[in-house]
Each structure stands twice: as C-alpha cells, then as structure tokens.
Amino acid sequence: MANPAEPLFLLATYQVRPGQQEAVEAALATLRDHTRQEPGNLYYQVHRVPDHPGRIHLYKIYRNAAALEAHRATEHFQRYLLGDVLPRLESRQGERLQPLPPTDLVNAAALSQS
C-alpha cells in the first residue's frame, strides 16, 4: 500500500461520446483552472489524443492522498467532473503511476513543503 504522505501521480483516460468532445474539453479546462489553484495540487494537465478521436488523458500530481481527497470534495470537482464530464463519457480509466527517480517534472522544493 502507498504511503499516504507521498505525492500521488495519476493518469486518467476518458473516451468521450461522439458529439460531446467540445463540451467535455470546455468543462475540463475550467476544472483544470480551478484545480491548479488548490494548495495540494502540484500539476494538472488535460491532453487530447490526436490519433484517437474522443480520447482524453489527464495527468495529475497531488501533494499527498489528503490533497486528492480535498480535491474530490471541492465544488468545482462535483460540478464539472461529476456533473458535466462523466455523463458525456463512454468510458473512463484511472491509474496511479510510480515515477522512476529522479522525479524531474515536480519541483523537489514543492514536494518538501507541507
């Protein structure tokens, strides 16, 4: 089991229903902007997959498990992800990633702050 004090590196893959791409991308852009303001969020980026219509990847890094739980409790998560994005998806998958050291994408000083 993972250490709850360690950073969480997450990858989500969404397959968007036909005709819903624009609405999903708009909602995820708003969610991204709000999420980046959270003190426990270290990175949040939405990616379109050009060779696979309707596929979106979200790469996210949270300071720790508590920061992820705090994110899931926010109004913007409830409104934009649960209320707007999820009903427009055909499927979704989430994975927790374990980076190989050194962790270059994250500022080491940011990880050491509590």
PEHUHU-V73684 format. One line per field, one symbol per residue. phi: phi as a letter, one per 40 degrees, with the letter a starting at -180 (. if undefined). Layout:
phi: ???
This chain:
phi: .ccccccbbbbbbbbccdgbdccccccccccdcccccccccbaabbbcbdcbdgcbbbbbbbdacccccccccccccdcccccbcdccbcaaabbcbbcccccccbcdcccccb
